[in-house]
Amino acid sequence: MKKLLLVLLAAGTMLGLSCKKEKQISGNDLFIAANIGSITWLGQPNTSKAGGDSISVQGISSASKNTLEFKIAFNGKGTYQLKKGDATFIYSITTDSPASLYQLDTTQNNTVSVTQYDIVSNVAQGSFQLHFVKVQGSSDPGNSVNLANGRFWLQVPF
């Protein structure tokens, strides 16, 4: 009986020591990215509450200073349809060139999908497809910008 107890105690100790620690999430792990034509756009995400259960997500590219911002009524995993006023994109060819403001193209399907959400760490992972048209009077790099194959890993602010 003592041998069995000793074996169980040793097995429990080994099992406990062999468990992996959860990876601590740092700001450098979080990202938001998409394809704009053949170019990969990569931004550092910043999230904030936008009233009630809504969150605002902002991604800023350090290379180009282009900025994506969208807002969703966050309810965990699911697909969110964006409508006029829910997203903007500020685009500049270079950091020194004038920027153009784009709003959602409401004739297209604009979605943000949260595919995973960890309620302990408040980290959400997902994808998006967003289509923008230039706001009248903005500088002129082009009339539309499509963010395809978008993906993100970001901290939800609740």
C-alpha positions in Angstrom: 0.0 0.0 0.0 2.8 2.4 0.9 4.5 1.6 -2.5 1.3 2.4 -4.4 0.9 5.7 -2.5 4.6 6.5 -3.2 4.2 5.7 -6.9 1.0 7.9 -7.2 2.7 10.7 -5.4 5.8 10.6 -7.7 3.6 10.4 -10.8 1.5 13.3 -9.7 4.6 15.4 -9.0 6.1 14.5 -12.4 2.8 15.4 -14.1 2.6 18.7 -12.3 6.1 19.7 -13.2 5.8 18.7 -16.9 2.8 20.9 -17.5 3.6 23.9 -19.8 3.1 27.4 -18.5 0.7 29.6 -20.4 2.5 32.0 -22.6 2.3 35.6 -21.3 1.0 37.9 -24.0 2.9 41.1 -24.7 2.1 44.1 -26.9 4.6 42.8 -29.5 2.5 39.7 -30.0 -0.6 41.6 -31.0 -1.1 42.6 -34.7 -3.6 43.6 -37.4 -2.8 42.9 -41.0 -4.3 42.8 -44.5 -3.4 42.7 -48.2 -3.9 45.8 -50.2 -3.4 44.6 -53.7 -0.1 42.7 -53.7 1.2 44.6 -50.7 0.9 43.3 -47.1 -0.2 46.1 -44.7 0.8 45.5 -41.1 -0.3 47.6 -38.1 0.0 47.6 -34.4 -3.5 47.4 -32.9 -5.0 49.7 -30.2 -8.4 48.9 -28.8 -10.8 50.9 -26.6 -14.4 50.8 -25.4 -16.7 52.7 -27.7 -19.8 52.8 -25.4 -21.8 49.9 -24.0 -20.5 46.6 -25.5 -18.9 48.2 -28.5 -15.1 48.3 -29.1 -13.1 50.5 -31.4 -10.1 48.9 -33.1 -7.3 51.0 -34.5 -4.4 49.7 -36.5 -1.5 52.0 -37.3 1.3 51.0 -39.7 4.6 52.2 -38.4 6.1 51.9 -41.9 3.5 54.0 -43.8 1.5 55.7 -41.0 -1.7 54.3 -42.7 -4.5 53.9 -40.2 -7.4 51.5 -40.2 -10.2 52.0 -37.7 -13.4 50.0 -37.2 -16.0 49.7 -34.5 -18.1 46.6 -33.6 -20.7 45.8 -31.0 -18.5 43.0 -29.5 -20.2 39.9 -28.3 -17.4 37.3 -28.5 -17.0 34.8 -31.4 -19.1 35.6 -34.4 -19.3 37.5 -37.7 -20.0 41.3 -37.5 -21.4 43.2 -40.6 -20.1 46.7 -40.8 -22.2 49.5 -42.1 -21.6 53.1 -43.1 -19.7 55.0 -40.3 -18.3 51.8 -38.7 -14.9 52.0 -40.4 -12.4 54.4 -42.0 -9.0 54.1 -43.6 -6.4 56.8 -43.9 -4.0 56.1 -46.7 -0.8 57.8 -47.7 1.7 56.5 -50.3 4.6 57.7 -48.2 4.9 59.2 -44.7 5.6 62.6 -46.4 2.8 62.5 -48.9 -0.7 63.9 -48.3 -3.1 61.4 -46.8 -6.5 60.4 -48.2 -9.5 59.5 -46.1 -11.6 56.5 -47.1 -15.0 55.4 -45.8 -16.7 52.0 -46.2 -18.0 51.1 -49.6 -21.6 50.2 -48.6 -22.2 48.4 -51.9 -19.7 45.7 -50.8 -19.9 43.1 -48.0 -17.8 44.4 -45.1 -17.2 41.9 -42.3 -15.1 41.3 -39.2 -15.1 37.7 -37.9 -13.9 36.8 -34.4 -12.9 33.2 -34.7 -11.4 32.8 -31.2 -11.9 34.7 -28.0 -10.2 33.9 -24.7 -12.2 35.4 -21.8 -9.3 35.0 -19.4 -6.7 37.0 -21.3 -9.3 39.0 -23.3 -7.5 38.2 -26.5 -9.5 38.0 -29.7 -8.3 36.5 -33.0 -10.0 36.7 -36.3 -10.3 38.0 -39.9 -11.8 40.8 -41.9 -12.6 41.9 -45.4 -13.2 45.7 -45.8 -13.8 47.8 -48.9 -13.3 51.5 -48.9 -14.0 54.4 -51.2 -12.3 57.8 -51.1 -14.1 60.6 -49.4 -14.7 63.5 -51.7 -12.0 66.2 -51.5 -9.2 63.9 -50.2 -5.8 63.8 -51.8 -5.7 61.5 -54.8 -3.8 58.2 -54.7 -6.9 56.2 -55.9 -10.7 56.0 -55.7 -10.8 52.8 -53.7 -8.9 50.6 -51.3 -9.7 47.0 -50.5 -8.3 45.3 -47.4 -8.4 41.6 -48.3 -7.4 38.5 -46.2 -7.4 40.7 -43.1 -6.4 39.1 -39.8 -5.9 40.2 -36.3 -4.8 39.2 -32.8 -5.8 41.9 -30.4 -6.6 42.7 -26.7 -10.3 43.4 -26.1 -10.6 46.2 -23.5 -13.1 44.5 -21.1 
